[in-house]
Amino acid sequence: MTTRELDPFADIPDPLRSVGERTPPEPRLPVEPSPTRGERVRRLWLAVLLAVVWLVAFAAVLGFRPDVARAEVLGQLAAWTLALPLGLFVALRPRENGWPPGVVALRVALVGLASVFVGLAVFPPAGAQAPLTFTTVRGCLSVTFLLALPPLVVAALVLRGSFLNAPALRGGVVGAVCGLAGAAAIHTHCAVVTSSHVLLAHGLPIVVFAAVGAIFGLLRGRV
Amino acid sequence: MDETELNVAMDRYASGDASVFAQLHRALYPRLHAYLARMRGSAHVADDLVQETFLRMHRARATFARGASVVPWAYTIARNVLIDYSRSAKTRRTEALPEGDAHDPIDTRADTESSAVAAEAARTVERVLARLPVSQREAFVLLRYEALSVHDAANVLGATPAAVKLRAFRAYEALRAELAPLAEKASIEKAPGAAKPTPPILRRDGGGPSRPRGSDDDT
């Protein structure tokens, strides 16, 4: 034992002591291919690149809002865009000891992603106002889902079976990142600054995709 | 193969060197098999689960981070296999075996060398472990029998070191309470020169922990 306080454990006999002495069978390398570390890193970067290209291209096709170059709008977009790699960093990058970030870090990441979006949406810059109706929401909401869905699918393909622990939380963070990416992309097009519109029409996908990511993580994400 | 060599081998395997798989398998198989057998109470089930564990290690080798330690990593994957097996076991039809046959028999060589009390103690431990909450059983097995450090066990279980110690101590108290009556009638003595010493029951003078496979100096 590594700590003296656990010394009393030695009193308890081992009922299956003989099992540990079983001779291992002849090792057979699994025939199915599996990516190496280098291949995985390339796939991850490719996934990020595809997601960025998709978001930028779609946003360009939609057209940018006339005030996109305003400092307040750029500030919102910059903050949300910076939160994306931070969220992925927390969810995926191993710590110095090789272990993935723990549950506390993942919860902080989830709350942080939601907070940075809500915080900036609640204090909008001056701009176009729109009442909160089904008509004013459905267009942005559907486009935001459309923007965020391909990145989520690509993330699911690349990350399945790669979460060592906390798969639901880790999947939730990845899902929230995809949702926030969609929200930031639609915000480059939609000039409506009404908080309720931004929170619901642009922000709801963050919540939905976080839930989808969590479910996927739980079902398919664990190693 | 010491842990540093194991970690280097796993690092090479993660980078694509398939030639080290046999070394990893030989080094990790006994430990993972013993862990799975203790958690499920069956060596036969452990046979299947350990194969699944190595398959998942192969599939997830790319996720093994540089500088990581392969032993707790492998135990975490084995634990994930256990979780999935337990979940599917709830929907799997099973037939209850008669009392006493539910688990694989304890080593008969040990039975001939140790007293009936020691054998009963081992069965009591097995029974109590099976009754414990999974979290306590996991913590106790990893610390007592798998000889993981508290820090490594905490990483495997996704808990804090304090929580792991607390769970393990609760398991220890439950086991100790069940073994106390047996300790009163225990008359186990270590035979000088015996190849396989008798395991102690609540003896404080040297019941050593399980060591990584290959060590025979448990008392």
Interface residues (C-beta under 8 A of the other chain):
Chain A: M1 T2 T3 E5 L6 P8 F9 A10 D11 I12 P13 D14 P15 L16 R17 S18 V19 G20 E21 R22 P24 P25 P27 L29 P30 E32 S34 P35 T36 R37 G38 E39 R40 P94 E96 N97 G98 W99 G102 V103 G161 S162 L164 N165 A166 R222 V223
Chain B: A14 S15 G16 A18 F21 A22 H25 R26 Y29 P30 R31 H33 A34 A37 R38 A43 A46 F54 L55 R56 H58 R59 A60 R61 A62 T63 F64 A65 R66 G67 A68 S69 W73 T76 I77 N80 I83 D84 D104 I106 D107 R109 A110 A118 A121 A122 R123 V125 E126 L129 F140 L143 R144 Y145 A147 S149 V150 N155 G158 K165 A168 Y172 L175 R176 L179 P199 P200 I201 L202 R203 R204 G206 G207 G208 P209 S210 R213 D218
